[in-house]
Amino acid sequence: MSASNPLSQNFLLLWRLSKVSRLGNRSPEQGLTIMECLVAILLIGLTVAMVTPPLLIATATRVQNRRAEQAIQLAQDEIDRINTLVQQGNHESQRLPAVVNAANLKTVGPPTGLANQLKTTRRDGAACPPGSPFNGASRYTNQQIPVNQAIPIDVDGDCRPEFFMQIFRTRGTLLQAELDEPPNEQRPARFEVGIRVYSYPLAQPNLGALNPQPEPAPLLISDRQSRKQSENPMVVVYKQMIWGEQADVVCESVSKSIDTCPQ
């Protein structure tokens, strides 16, 4: 222990004094001296001081890891939902995310507001109690949301969102048979989906001023990384969807051009 540390010097001094106090003649029944009590109190204080910071860091890390896992799962659940629609051939345009006119989904801007809907685990739907910011909001059931809006997500059913999610897609490629269908019923043969999941407590106050080129923020607990999560999503996923059971789609995947495929 370094002698330059005032706390260490005080501890050594008290310890030496307590040893000196025991040199005198004492009855075996005599209790602890005041000096020995002070030394014991100092030892307890040192132990608490050394143990508390690691415990706090471990707890904060566990909470942050839990939030990160939830954000990743939310994005994956949405990908799985859309992919299931595609593979079943039930992916009419009206059942898919809103379309963006961008060849590269990474260039799509962040949300600037929240939809008046709530994705929640409450058994009574989105019937939030009076006084809740989402009292009166409708329950989100995979409706199409404008690209510049995000969906608040309540994962524990208390009407206090932990996340909000932005979902969008490219227009994609349409097979010849689908071109004859009404626009809302057309099923793209291939398209790309973009999903961004933000921390509601950190990023919601910055809606309208989020990073215009969103990249996933590091999932750490430092103040610097918390500031990044206030401007960037926790999770970003871009996924290509292919209606793989269609012969035309298979042909296009091989030939790289649907024009060369039999109609």
C-alpha positions in Angstrom: 0.0 0.0 0.0 1.5 3.4 -1.0 2.6 5.6 1.9 1.7 8.7 -0.2 -2.0 7.8 0.1 -3.5 9.8 3.0 -6.1 7.1 3.6 -3.4 4.5 3.7 -1.3 6.6 6.2 -4.3 7.1 8.5 -5.1 3.4 8.4 -1.5 2.4 9.3 -1.4 4.9 12.1 -4.6 3.7 13.6 -3.4 0.1 13.3 -0.1 0.8 15.1 -1.9 2.7 17.8 -4.3 -0.1 18.4 -1.3 -2.5 18.7 0.4 -0.2 21.2 -2.8 0.0 23.3 -2.8 -3.8 23.7 0.7 -3.8 25.2 -0.5 -2.7 28.6 -1.9 -5.1 31.1 -5.6 -5.8 30.4 -8.1 -8.2 31.9 -9.1 -11.0 29.6 -12.7 -9.8 30.0 -11.9 -6.3 28.9 -13.8 -5.3 25.7 -12.5 -3.6 22.6 -10.9 -0.2 22.9 -12.1 2.9 21.1 -9.0 2.7 18.9 -9.8 -0.9 17.9 -13.4 0.1 17.1 -12.2 2.9 14.9 -9.8 0.5 13.1 -12.7 -1.9 12.5 -14.9 0.9 11.2 -12.2 2.0 8.9 -11.7 -1.5 7.6 -15.4 -1.8 6.9 -15.4 1.5 5.1 -12.5 0.5 2.9 -14.2 -2.7 2.0 -17.4 -1.0 1.0 -15.5 1.6 -1.0 -13.7 -1.0 -2.9 -16.7 -3.3 -3.6 -19.4 -0.8 -4.4 -18.0 0.6 -7.8 -17.6 -2.9 -9.4 -21.1 -3.8 -8.2 -22.6 -0.6 -9.7 -20.7 -1.1 -13.0 -21.8 -4.8 -13.2 -25.4 -3.8 -12.6 -25.3 -1.0 -15.2 -23.7 -3.4 -17.7 -26.3 -6.0 -17.1 -29.1 -3.5 -17.7 -27.5 -2.2 -20.8 -26.9 -5.7 -22.2 -30.6 -6.5 -21.5 -31.7 -3.4 -23.4 -29.4 -4.3 -26.3 -30.8 -7.8 -26.5 -34.3 -6.5 -26.5 -33.5 -4.0 -29.3 -31.9 -6.7 -31.4 -34.9 -9.0 -30.9 -37.4 -6.3 -31.9 -35.6 -5.8 -35.2 -35.3 -9.6 -35.8 -39.0 -10.1 -35.0 -39.9 -7.5 -37.6 -37.6 -9.1 -40.2 -39.1 -12.5 -39.5 -42.7 -11.2 -39.7 -42.1 -9.6 -43.2 -40.1 -12.7 -44.4 -43.0 -14.9 -43.4 -45.4 -12.8 -45.4 -43.1 -13.0 -48.4 -42.6 -16.8 -48.3 -46.4 -17.3 -47.9 -47.1 -15.0 -50.8 -49.2 -12.7 -48.6 -46.9 -9.6 -49.0 -49.2 -7.2 -50.8 -47.9 -3.7 -50.8 -50.4 -2.5 -48.2 -49.1 -5.1 -45.7 -45.5 -4.1 -46.2 -43.5 -1.1 -44.8 -43.8 2.2 -46.5 -41.7 2.7 -49.7 -38.8 5.1 -50.0 -37.4 6.3 -53.3 -33.8 5.5 -52.5 -31.5 3.0 -54.1 -29.4 2.8 -50.9 -31.4 2.5 -47.7 -28.5 3.8 -45.7 -29.2 7.3 -47.1 -32.8 7.4 -45.8 -33.1 10.0 -43.1 -34.1 9.3 -39.5 -37.6 9.6 -38.1 -38.8 13.1 -37.2 -41.8 12.2 -35.2 -43.7 9.3 -33.6 -46.9 7.7 -34.9 -50.0 8.0 -32.7 -49.8 4.2 -32.1 -48.2 2.0 -29.5 -46.7 -1.4 -29.9 -47.2 -2.9 -26.4 -47.4 -6.1 -24.5 -50.4 -5.0 -22.5 -53.1 -7.6 -22.6 -55.8 -4.9 -22.8 -54.1 -3.5 -25.9 -53.1 0.2 -25.9 -55.6 1.2 -23.3 -53.1 3.2 -21.3 -54.3 4.9 -18.1 -55.3 8.5 -17.9 -52.3 10.8 -17.6 -50.1 8.5 -19.8 -48.7 10.2 -22.9 -50.2 7.4 -24.9 -53.6 7.4 -23.4 -55.9 7.3 -26.4 -53.2 6.0 -28.8 -54.3 3.1 -31.0 -52.6 -0.3 -30.8 -50.0 -1.0 -33.5 -50.9 -4.1 -35.4 -48.3 -4.0 -38.2 -50.0 -1.1 -40.0 -48.0 0.8 -42.6 -46.4 3.8 -41.0 -45.0 6.9 -42.9 -41.3 6.7 -43.4 -40.6 9.8 -41.3 -42.4 8.4 -38.3 -41.4 5.8 -35.8 -43.4 3.3 -33.7 -43.1 3.6 -29.9 -42.6 0.2 -28.3 -43.5 -0.8 -24.8 -41.9 -4.1 -23.9 -43.1 -4.5 -20.3 -46.7 -3.3 -20.6 -46.5 -0.1 -18.4 -47.3 2.3 -21.3 -43.8 3.8 -21.0 -42.0 3.0 -24.2 -38.4 1.8 -24.0 -37.8 1.9 -27.7 -39.1 3.4 -31.0 -38.6 1.7 -34.4 -38.4 3.1 -37.9 -39.3 0.7 -40.8 -39.2 1.2 -44.5 -38.4 -0.6 -47.8 -37.4 -0.2 -51.4 -40.0 -0.4 -54.1 -38.4 -3.5 -55.4 -39.0 -5.6 -58.6 -42.5 -6.6 -59.8 -43.1 -9.6 -61.9 -45.2 -9.1 -65.1 -48.3 -10.8 -63.5 -48.2 -8.4 -60.6 -48.1 -5.3 -62.8 -51.8 -6.0 -63.7 -52.9 -5.9 -60.0 -54.0 -2.8 -58.2 -51.1 -1.0 -56.6 -52.0 -1.9 -53.0 -52.2 -5.6 -54.0 -49.0 -5.9 -55.9 -46.5 -8.3 -54.5 -42.8 -7.4 -55.2 -40.5 -10.3 -56.2 -37.6 -8.8 -54.4 -37.1 -5.7 -52.2 -34.9 -4.5 -49.3 -36.2 -3.7 -45.8 -34.6 -1.2 -43.4 -35.2 -1.3 -39.6 -33.7 1.1 -37.0 -34.4 0.7 -33.3 -33.7 3.7 -31.0 -33.6 4.1 -27.3 -36.8 6.0 -26.3 -35.5 7.7 -23.1 -32.3 8.9 -24.9 -33.3 9.6 -28.5 -37.0 10.7 -28.2 -36.0 14.2 -26.9 -33.9 14.6 -30.1 -36.6 13.7 -32.6 -36.1 16.1 -35.5 -32.4 16.4 -34.8 -31.2 12.8 -35.0 -28.1 11.9 -37.0 -29.1 12.3 -40.7 -26.9 9.4 -41.6 -27.8 6.9 -38.9 -25.2 4.3 -37.8 -25.6 2.0 -34.9 -24.3 3.5 -31.6 -21.9 1.4 -29.5 -23.8 -0.5 -26.8 -21.6 0.7 -23.9 -22.4 2.5 -20.7 -20.0 5.5 -20.8 -21.4 9.1 -21.0 -19.9 9.4 -24.5 -21.7 6.3 -25.8 -24.9 7.4 -24.1 -24.7 10.7 -26.1 -24.3 8.6 -29.3 -27.4 6.7 -28.5 -29.3 9.9 -28.1 -28.5 10.7 -31.8 -28.2 7.2 -33.4 -30.1 4.0 -33.3 -29.1 1.1 -31.1 -29.7 -1.4 -33.9 -29.7 -1.1 -37.7 -30.7 -3.9 -40.0 -30.9 -3.9 -43.8 -32.3 -7.2 -45.2 -33.1 -8.2 -48.8 -36.4 -10.1 -49.2 -36.9 -12.6 -52.1 -40.1 -14.3 -53.1 -38.1 -17.4 -53.7 -40.8 -19.9 -54.7 -41.5 -18.0 -57.9 -39.8 -19.5 -61.0 -39.4 -15.9 -62.4 -37.5 -14.8 -59.3 -35.2 -17.8 -59.5 -34.6 -17.1 -63.2 -33.8 -13.4 -62.4 -31.4 -14.3 -59.6 -29.4 -16.5 -62.1 -29.6 -14.3 -65.2 -29.5 -10.9 -63.3 -32.2 -9.6 -65.7 -35.9 -10.4 -65.6 -36.2 -9.4 -69.3 -34.5 -12.6 -70.3 -36.8 -14.8 -68.3 -39.9 -16.5 -69.9 -43.1 -14.7 -69.2 
